[in-house]
Amino acid sequence: MKIDLEQLIRALSNTVDLVGVDETQHGKRVAFMALTCAEKSGYNSNDTTMLFRMGLLHDCGVSSTKVHKQIINELDWTGSDLHCVIGEQRLLRFAPLAPMADTIRYHHTRWQVLKDLPLTEETKRHANLIYLLDRVDAFVSLQGGSRLANKDEICRKIISLSHTYFHPELVEIFLAASNNEAFWITMESIFLEDFMRLHPRGSDEVVIDVDGLYTIATIFAEIVDAKSSYTAEHSRGVAKLARFLAEKCQLSSSVCRQIEVAGLLHDLGKLQIPDRILDFQGSLTRTELATMRQHSFVTHQILNEISGLEDIALWASNHHEKLDGSGYPYRRTAESLTIESRIIMIADIFQALAQSRPYRDSQIPDVIIDILKQGVVLKQLDAELVHLVESEIKTCYAIATTHLTEMD
């Protein structure tokens, strides 16, 4: 299939942004500043686009809300390059994103160290520019108040870090690019969204097979599953079980692989849920429950932005729907819930019950089957699929509870 690389990059950036929960759009602000500085420097269109995309993806190694808060609220900290290493590894796995990997790897390395590393001069400058702009955004949070009101103080701070943290020429480029009110105003939330919508940076398509699609999905899934101990390996378990059930239903190999991808991606929306809610061991309040129930809708919003993934977006976001219309977020009924969606629904319930959670231990197979059968009695779950699970209960349980680094 053909995938629009720009759409993919923006979807991945949106996913990373969700980690911030209340403090979102960090990647978009860095991307805007990178584009503006590149244009000020007279970069050609390809290099400008590359820097813009590096800005969007520079924190793709972040999954923890704690690390995100450090990125936003601290100048530097011990282990600040860990997410850079993870980001590099993720980008290297997908060839169209690999050219950004070196820059992402070193975007938290001070210039006094970076300048002597065995890298190309272009990589050094790109990495250091992203670092500079990343810290500009952090200084806004440290100062408090509006960006425009604090621009002079922020610029003085950047100047004070010239030669040590940042290349002096890049400091000068930033100062020239930011020497107007519009630069700072554009980064306010409402105006930034307008900018992103009105300034596409290319529409280069890449052709990928289902295995390439799976590689993309694992990058998204790793971000979700690293958010908390509660989500760890959940997406992979759902994906493995969903694929097994699809194969047992004798669906085509291509559809089976796409269902597996949908399983990997089904919980993207959980990144916007605060850790305290995900890890809470008691009953959620009505407000907290409402927050939880947004996640499958958010999953659909992210995935549906990538042309070619419409079916996968639908199957993934339907994982909390029920055949009787009592599910969420769309209250869909049996007539609109295809076999692919029904498989994801059951795989999600099964794996969640089989997995240990902060609020309960893992459930034994007999208990899981009883719960699934109750869903059939209530006309919420597909009876034939539940019967299939029961007939393959040992295999299903093994798949749902086996944690592997790589899937077959």
C-alpha positions as CSV (number, residue, x, y, z in Angstrom):
1,M,0.0,0.0,0.0
2,K,1.0,3.6,-0.4
3,I,1.4,5.8,2.7
4,D,1.8,9.5,2.8
5,L,5.0,10.1,4.7
6,E,3.9,13.5,5.9
7,Q,0.7,12.2,7.3
8,L,2.5,9.3,9.0
9,I,5.1,11.7,10.6
10,R,2.3,14.0,11.9
11,A,0.3,11.1,13.3
12,L,3.4,9.8,15.1
13,S,4.1,13.4,16.4
14,N,0.5,13.7,17.6
15,T,1.0,10.4,19.4
16,V,4.1,11.6,21.2
17,D,2.4,14.9,22.0
18,L,-0.3,13.0,23.9
19,V,2.3,11.8,26.4
20,G,2.4,15.4,27.8
21,V,-1.3,15.1,28.8
22,D,-1.9,18.7,29.7
23,E,1.3,20.1,28.1
24,T,0.9,19.2,24.5
25,Q,2.2,20.6,21.2
26,H,5.9,20.6,22.2
27,G,6.9,18.8,19.0
28,K,4.8,21.2,16.9
29,R,6.4,24.2,18.5
30,V,9.9,22.9,17.9
31,A,9.0,22.1,14.3
32,F,7.6,25.6,13.7
33,M,10.7,27.2,15.1
34,A,13.0,24.8,13.1
35,L,11.2,25.7,9.9
36,T,11.4,29.4,10.6
37,C,15.1,29.2,11.4
38,A,15.8,27.1,8.3
39,E,14.0,29.6,6.1
40,K,15.9,32.4,7.7
41,S,19.2,30.6,6.9
42,G,18.2,30.2,3.3
43,Y,18.0,26.4,3.4
44,N,16.6,24.7,0.3
45,S,13.1,23.2,0.4
46,N,14.3,19.6,1.1
47,D,16.5,20.6,4.0
48,T,13.7,22.9,5.4
49,T,11.2,20.0,5.2
50,M,13.7,17.7,6.9
51,L,14.3,20.0,9.8
52,F,10.5,20.6,10.2
53,R,10.0,16.8,10.4
54,M,12.9,16.4,12.8
55,G,11.2,19.0,15.0
56,L,8.0,17.0,15.0
57,L,9.7,13.7,15.8
58,H,12.6,14.7,18.0
59,D,11.0,13.3,21.1
60,C,9.7,10.0,19.5
61,G,11.7,8.2,22.2
62,V,9.6,9.6,25.0
63,S,6.8,7.6,26.5
64,S,6.8,8.6,30.1
65,T,4.9,11.6,31.4
66,K,7.7,12.1,33.9
67,V,10.3,12.4,31.2
68,H,8.1,14.7,29.2
69,K,7.8,17.0,32.2
70,Q,11.6,17.0,32.5
71,I,11.9,17.9,28.9
72,I,9.5,20.8,29.4
73,N,10.5,22.0,32.8
74,E,14.3,21.4,33.1
75,L,17.3,22.6,31.2
76,D,19.3,19.4,31.6
77,W,19.2,16.3,33.8
78,T,21.0,13.1,34.3
79,G,20.0,10.6,31.6
80,S,18.6,13.3,29.4
81,D,19.9,11.5,26.3
82,L,18.1,8.1,27.1
83,H,15.0,9.1,25.1
84,C,17.3,10.2,22.3
85,V,18.9,6.8,22.0
86,I,15.4,5.1,22.1
87,G,14.2,7.6,19.4
88,E,17.2,6.8,17.2
89,Q,16.5,3.0,17.5
90,R,12.9,3.5,16.6
91,L,13.5,5.6,13.5
92,L,16.2,3.3,12.2
93,R,13.7,0.4,12.0
94,F,11.7,2.2,9.3
95,A,13.8,3.1,6.3
96,P,11.9,6.3,5.2
97,L,12.5,7.8,8.8
98,A,16.1,6.5,9.2
99,P,17.7,9.7,7.7
100,M,16.6,11.6,10.8
101,A,18.0,9.1,13.3
102,D,21.5,10.7,13.9
103,T,20.0,14.1,14.5
104,I,17.4,12.6,17.0
105,R,20.2,10.7,18.7
106,Y,22.2,13.8,19.5
107,H,19.5,16.4,20.0
108,H,20.3,16.7,23.8
109,T,24.1,16.8,23.4
110,R,25.9,20.1,24.3
111,W,27.8,21.8,21.5
112,Q,31.1,21.6,23.4
113,V,30.8,17.8,23.2
114,L,28.9,17.5,19.9
115,K,31.5,19.5,17.8
116,D,34.2,16.9,18.4
117,L,32.1,13.8,17.6
118,P,32.6,11.8,14.4
119,L,29.5,13.1,12.7
120,T,28.9,15.1,9.6
121,E,28.8,18.8,10.0
122,E,25.2,18.9,8.8
123,T,24.1,16.3,11.5
124,K,25.9,18.3,14.2
125,R,24.2,21.6,13.2
126,H,20.8,20.0,12.8
127,A,21.0,18.2,16.1
128,N,22.2,21.3,17.9
129,L,19.5,23.5,16.3
130,I,16.8,21.1,17.5
131,Y,18.4,21.1,21.0
132,L,18.4,24.9,21.1
133,L,14.8,25.2,20.0
134,D,13.8,22.3,22.3
135,R,15.3,24.3,25.2
136,V,13.6,27.5,24.1
137,D,10.3,25.8,24.5
138,A,11.4,24.5,27.9
139,F,12.3,28.0,29.1
140,V,8.8,29.2,28.4
141,S,7.5,26.7,30.9
142,L,10.3,27.6,33.4
143,Q,9.4,31.3,33.1
144,G,5.6,31.0,33.1
145,G,3.3,33.4,31.4
146,S,3.1,34.0,27.6
147,R,5.8,33.4,25.1
148,L,5.7,36.9,23.8
149,A,6.0,38.5,27.3
150,N,9.1,36.4,28.1
151,K,10.9,36.5,24.7
152,D,13.6,38.9,25.9
153,E,14.4,36.8,28.9
154,I,14.4,33.6,26.9
155,C,16.8,35.2,24.3
156,R,19.2,36.3,27.0
157,K,19.2,32.8,28.4
158,I,20.0,31.3,25.0
159,I,22.8,33.9,24.5
160,S,24.3,32.9,27.9
161,L,24.5,29.3,26.7
162,S,26.3,30.1,23.4
163,H,29.5,28.1,22.8
164,T,28.8,25.7,25.6
165,Y,25.4,24.3,24.9
166,F,24.8,25.8,21.5
167,H,26.8,26.7,18.3
168,P,27.2,30.5,18.3
169,E,26.1,30.7,14.7
170,L,22.9,28.8,15.4
171,V,22.2,31.2,18.3
172,E,22.5,34.1,15.9
173,I,20.1,32.5,13.4
174,F,17.6,31.9,16.2
175,L,17.8,35.5,17.4
176,A,17.3,36.8,13.9
177,A,14.4,34.4,13.2
178,S,12.6,35.2,16.5
179,N,13.1,39.0,16.3
180,N,9.4,39.7,15.7
181,E,6.2,39.3,17.7
182,A,4.6,36.9,15.1
183,F,7.2,34.3,15.8
184,W,6.2,34.0,19.5
185,I,2.4,34.5,18.9
186,T,2.3,31.7,16.3
187,M,3.3,29.2,19.0
188,E,0.2,29.9,21.1
189,S,-2.1,26.9,20.8
190,I,-4.9,28.2,18.6
191,F,-2.5,29.8,16.1
192,L,-0.1,26.9,16.0
193,E,-2.9,24.5,14.9
194,D,-3.8,27.0,12.1
195,F,-0.1,27.1,11.1
196,M,0.1,23.3,11.0
197,R,-3.0,23.0,8.9
198,L,-2.1,25.6,6.4
199,H,1.6,24.7,6.0
200,P,2.0,21.1,4.7
201,R,5.6,20.2,4.2
202,G,5.3,17.9,1.2
203,S,3.2,14.8,0.3
204,D,5.9,12.3,-0.6
205,E,4.4,8.8,-0.8
206,V,6.2,5.6,0.3
207,V,5.2,2.2,-0.8
208,I,5.1,-0.4,2.0
209,D,4.0,-4.0,2.4
210,V,2.1,-5.4,5.4
211,D,5.4,-6.1,7.1
212,G,6.4,-2.4,6.7
213,L,3.1,-1.4,8.1
214,Y,3.7,-3.7,11.1
215,T,7.1,-2.0,11.7
216,I,5.3,1.3,11.8
217,A,2.7,-0.1,14.2
218,T,5.4,-1.4,16.6
219,I,6.9,2.1,16.9
220,F,3.5,3.5,17.9
221,A,2.8,0.5,20.2
222,E,6.1,0.9,22.0
223,I,5.3,4.5,22.9
224,V,2.0,3.4,24.4
225,D,3.2,0.3,26.2
226,A,6.1,2.2,27.8
227,K,3.8,4.7,29.4
228,S,3.1,2.6,32.6
229,S,3.5,-0.9,34.0
230,Y,-0.2,-1.3,33.5
231,T,0.0,-1.0,29.7
232,A,3.3,-2.8,29.3
233,E,3.0,-5.5,26.6
234,H,-0.8,-5.2,26.4
235,S,-0.9,-4.0,22.8
236,R,1.4,-6.8,21.8
237,G,-0.7,-9.4,23.6
238,V,-3.9,-8.1,21.9
239,A,-2.2,-8.1,18.5
240,K,-0.9,-11.7,18.8
241,L,-4.2,-13.0,20.1
242,A,-6.2,-11.1,17.4
243,R,-4.0,-12.5,14.7
244,F,-4.4,-16.0,16.0
245,L,-8.2,-15.7,16.1
246,A,-8.3,-14.2,12.6
247,E,-6.3,-17.1,11.2
248,K,-8.6,-19.5,12.9
249,C,-11.5,-17.7,11.2
250,Q,-9.7,-18.4,7.9
251,L,-9.4,-14.7,7.0
252,S,-6.9,-13.9,4.3
253,S,-3.2,-13.5,5.3
254,S,-3.3,-9.8,4.4
255,V,-6.3,-9.2,6.6
256,C,-4.8,-11.2,9.4
257,R,-1.7,-9.0,9.4
258,Q,-3.8,-5.9,9.3
259,I,-5.9,-7.1,12.3
260,E,-2.6,-7.7,14.1
261,V,-1.6,-4.1,13.3
262,A,-4.9,-2.8,14.6
263,G,-4.3,-4.7,17.8
264,L,-0.9,-3.0,18.2
265,L,-2.5,0.4,17.7
266,H,-5.8,0.1,19.5
267,D,-4.8,1.9,22.7
268,L,-2.9,4.9,21.2
269,G,-5.4,7.2,22.8
270,K,-4.4,6.1,26.3
271,L,-1.3,8.3,26.0
272,Q,-3.5,11.3,26.9
273,I,-4.7,9.7,30.2
274,P,-2.8,10.8,33.3
275,D,-0.6,8.1,34.9
276,R,-2.5,8.5,38.2
277,I,-5.7,7.3,36.5
278,L,-4.1,4.5,34.5
279,D,-2.4,3.1,37.6
280,F,-5.2,3.8,40.1
281,Q,-6.1,0.8,42.2
282,G,-9.6,1.8,43.3
283,S,-12.8,2.8,41.6
284,L,-12.6,5.7,39.2
285,T,-14.8,8.8,39.7
286,R,-17.3,9.7,37.1
287,T,-14.9,12.4,35.7
288,E,-11.9,9.9,35.7
289,L,-14.1,7.3,33.9
290,A,-15.1,9.8,31.3
291,T,-11.4,10.6,30.7
292,M,-10.7,6.9,30.3
293,R,-13.6,6.5,27.8
294,Q,-12.1,9.1,25.4
295,H,-9.1,7.0,24.5
296,S,-10.6,4.8,21.7
297,F,-12.0,8.0,20.1
298,V,-8.6,9.5,20.2
299,T,-7.1,6.4,18.6
300,H,-9.4,6.8,15.7
301,Q,-8.6,10.5,15.3
302,I,-4.9,9.8,15.1
303,L,-5.0,6.8,12.7
304,N,-7.7,8.2,10.5
305,E,-5.4,11.0,9.5
306,I,-3.2,8.5,7.5
307,S,-4.7,7.7,4.1
308,G,-4.8,4.0,3.6
309,L,-5.3,3.1,7.2
310,E,-9.0,3.8,7.4
311,D,-10.0,0.2,8.0
312,I,-7.3,-0.3,10.6
313,A,-8.4,2.9,12.3
314,L,-12.0,1.7,12.5
315,W,-11.2,-1.8,13.8
316,A,-8.8,-0.4,16.4
317,S,-11.2,2.2,17.7
318,N,-14.1,-0.2,18.0
319,H,-12.4,-2.3,20.7
320,H,-14.8,-1.1,23.4
321,E,-17.9,-1.3,21.3
322,K,-20.6,-3.9,22.0
323,L,-23.0,-5.7,19.7
324,D,-26.0,-4.4,21.6
325,G,-24.9,-0.8,21.3
326,S,-23.9,-0.4,24.9
327,G,-20.2,0.1,24.2
328,Y,-18.3,3.3,23.4
329,P,-17.4,5.8,22.0
330,Y,-19.8,5.5,19.0
331,R,-22.4,3.2,20.5
332,R,-22.2,1.0,17.4
333,T,-24.4,-2.1,17.0
334,A,-23.9,-5.6,15.5
335,E,-24.9,-4.4,12.0
336,S,-21.9,-2.1,11.7
337,L,-19.3,-4.2,13.7
338,T,-17.5,-6.5,11.2
339,I,-15.7,-9.7,12.1
340,E,-12.4,-7.7,12.3
341,S,-13.8,-5.4,14.9
342,R,-15.3,-8.2,16.8
343,I,-12.0,-10.1,16.9
344,I,-10.2,-7.0,18.3
345,M,-13.0,-6.5,20.9
346,I,-12.6,-10.1,22.3
347,A,-8.8,-10.1,22.1
348,D,-8.7,-6.9,24.1
349,I,-11.0,-8.2,26.8
350,F,-9.2,-11.6,27.0
351,Q,-5.7,-10.1,27.2
352,A,-6.7,-7.5,29.8
353,L,-8.2,-10.2,32.0
354,A,-5.2,-12.5,31.6
355,Q,-2.8,-9.7,32.5
356,S,-2.0,-8.6,36.0
357,R,-3.2,-5.0,36.7
358,P,-2.5,-2.6,39.5
359,Y,-6.1,-3.2,40.8
360,R,-6.3,-7.0,40.5
361,D,-4.3,-10.2,39.7
362,S,-4.5,-12.0,36.4
363,Q,-7.5,-14.1,35.9
364,I,-7.4,-17.9,35.3
365,P,-8.7,-19.2,31.9
366,D,-12.0,-20.6,33.4
367,V,-12.9,-17.2,34.8
368,I,-12.1,-15.4,31.5
369,I,-14.3,-17.8,29.6
370,D,-17.1,-17.3,32.1
371,I,-16.9,-13.5,31.6
372,L,-16.8,-13.8,27.8
373,K,-19.8,-16.1,27.9
374,Q,-21.7,-13.6,30.0
375,G,-21.0,-11.1,27.3
376,V,-22.7,-13.5,24.8
377,V,-25.7,-13.9,27.1
378,L,-26.0,-10.1,27.2
379,K,-25.7,-10.0,23.4
380,Q,-22.6,-7.9,23.6
381,L,-20.0,-10.3,22.2
382,D,-20.0,-12.6,19.2
383,A,-21.1,-16.1,20.2
384,E,-19.1,-17.9,17.5
385,L,-15.9,-16.1,18.4
386,V,-16.3,-16.8,22.1
387,H,-16.9,-20.5,21.3
388,L,-13.7,-20.5,19.2
389,V,-11.8,-19.0,22.1
390,E,-13.2,-21.6,24.5
391,S,-12.2,-24.4,22.1
392,E,-8.6,-23.0,21.9
393,I,-8.4,-21.7,25.5
394,K,-5.0,-23.1,26.3
395,T,-3.4,-21.6,23.2
396,C,-5.3,-18.3,23.6
397,Y,-4.1,-18.0,27.2
398,A,-0.5,-18.8,26.3
399,I,-0.5,-16.2,23.5
400,A,-2.1,-13.5,25.8
401,T,0.4,-14.0,28.6
402,T,3.6,-14.7,26.7
403,H,5.7,-11.5,26.6
404,L,8.1,-11.5,23.6
405,T,10.5,-8.8,22.5
406,E,9.6,-9.5,18.9
407,M,6.4,-11.0,17.4
408,D,6.5,-13.7,14.7
